[in-house]
């Protein structure tokens, strides 16, 4: 693994990292996630699906979470192996504008162009479960994928 220059390990989260919400940093996050997911035995196809889903989520955070700031905010990404369920959770946290992307899965927006909301549908297709919560000033989106 090459040196990850823009990602910092989270001191209070054993399996987590923090990075600026800057789109050009995704390759480093992708490298870290690929190592993590492959390391817990996730099949290659599932790893690739999680990387695509993570790219979509990270891109949305970078594009929309911090709209009025010159410097991008931070994104925290952590993972957790759930052996009892044979799955892995990848959790994205940001302190940007409150936004629940899962609303776009169930609501019809007749005045919004059809292409909006397709990214979260892709994330849903490539994961086994999605969960969103807002805790304090944090958006927390959790992606779950079975290992088999």
N, C-alpha and C positions, 0 to 999 in steps of 0.2 A: 504494500500500500504506500502510495506517495504521501508526502507531508501535506496535511490539510492546513492551509495557511489562514483561512478566514473563519474556520469553525472552532469554537471553544467548547470543551467539555463542561457540562453543568455541574458545579460542585455539589449541589443538593439533590441531583438526580443521577443515580448510578449509570443508567443507560440513556443519557441524553446529551444533546449538543445545543449550542446557541449560535446563531449567525444573523447578520444583517439581512433585512428583507430586500435584497438586491438580486435581481434576476440572474446576473452573471455569476452568482455564487452557487447556483444549482448543481453544476458538475461536481463540486466538492461534497455537497450534501448527498448527491446520487452515489458517489463512490462510497461514502460512509454507510448509507442504507444498503447498498448492494453487499458490502462486506458483512453487515449485521444479518441480513435476511438469509444470505447463503450460509453463513456460519451457524444458523440454527436449523439447517437442513431443509429449508424451503426449496421446492423444485424450481428449476431455472425459469420455466414459463410463469410461475407464480411470482417469482422475483421480478421479472420484467413487467408484469401487470402492476405490481405494487410501485415500481419505479415510475411508470407512466402516470398512475394515480397521484403519486407524491409530487411529480412535476406539475400536474394540474393544480393541486392545492397550493404548492409553493408559489407558482406563478400568480394565482389569484390573490394571495396575501401580498405579494410584492406590488401588484397592480392596484389594489383597492383598499388595503387595510389602513394605510397611512397616507391619505390623499393630500394633506396640506402641510407636509413636512419636507424640508430640504434634505435632511438626512433620513435615511430609511430607519424604521423601527426595527425591533428584534423579532426573530422567530425562534421558538424553542421546539425542538423535535426530540421525542423520546420514544423508546420502544419497550415492550414487555412481552415476554414469552408466557403463554397461558397453557401449560402442559395438560391440565385437566380437560381443556377444550381443543387441544392440538392446534393452537392458533397463535398468531403474533398480532399485537396491537402496535400501530404507529400513531403517535399523538402529535398534533401540530397545535401550538399555542402562540397567540399573538395578542398584543394589547391595543390593537387598532380599533377601527369603527366596528360596532356590534353588527354582526351579520351571520345569519344562519343559512348556509347554503342548502340545507336539506329542505327548506321551504320550496325551493325550485323543483323538487321531485314530485311534490303533491299538488302544487297550485298551477292552475292555468293562468297565463298572463296574456289576454287577447291583444293588449296594446304593445306588448314587448315582442320584438322580432324573435322568430322561432329559434334562431341560433343561440340565443342567450339561455344559459342553463344547461347546455349540452355537455359542458365540461363536468359538472357534478353527476350527470347521468353516466358519463364514461367512468368516473370514479366508482359509482355504484356498480357498474357492470364488472369492474375488475377487482372488487373487494367483496367480502362476504357479509360485512356489516359496517354501518356508518353511524356515528353518534356525535351530536353537537350539544355543547353546553356553554353557557356564559357564566363565568364565575368572577364576580367583581368586575374588573375591567378587562377580563381575558376571554377571547374566543378560544374554545378548545374543540378541535375536531379530531375524532379518533377513527382510524381506518383499521379494520380487522380482516385478516386473511388466514384461512386454514392452511396448515402445513401440507396437507395431502390433497 
